[in-house]
Amino acid sequence: MAIEELLKEIKAYRDDMVARNYPYQEISDIITKWETKDFLEEAKKEQKGLDESYQESVRQARERNATK
């Protein structure tokens, strides 16, 4: 993905800045923001799957109870 490549390049730039003892925090903030966004997107996808699984479990339980 292009974002992953960009993030890798920015991290390398940040590491170089840290090695030279640049006092800039902004590049680290950008990386953290994008890492967090990626994490949140994955968490939302996982939550959606869990919600769908739960709804299916509820549906199946209702069907079982209706046939008794």
C-alpha positions, -999 to 999 in steps of 0.1 A, spaced: 0 0 0 11 35 -7 4 46 29 26 19 43 54 29 20 50 66 30 49 56 66 81 36 62 99 65 45 87 90 72 99 67 100 134 64 83 134 102 81 124 105 118 151 80 128 177 101 110 165 132 127 167 115 161 202 103 154 212 139 146 194 150 178 169 173 160 144 186 186 114 182 163 84 163 175 61 170 146 73 141 124 68 117 152 33 131 157 25 125 121 36 89 123 17 83 154 -15 98 139 -13 76 108 -4 44 128 -34 51 151 -57 56 121 -46 23 106 -52 6 140 -86 22 144 -97 11 109 -86 -25 117 -104 -24 150 -136 -11 134 -135 -40 109 -129 -65 136 -158 -50 157 -181 -52 126 -173 -89 122 -179 -95 159 -212 -77 157 -223 -97 127 -213 -129 145 -232 -120 176 -263 -111 156 -261 -145 138 -258 -163 172 -289 -144 185 -308 -153 154 -299 -190 157 -309 -190 194 -343 -175 186 -348 -202 159 -340 -229 183 -363 -215 210 -391 -210 184 -390 -247 174 -393 -260 210 
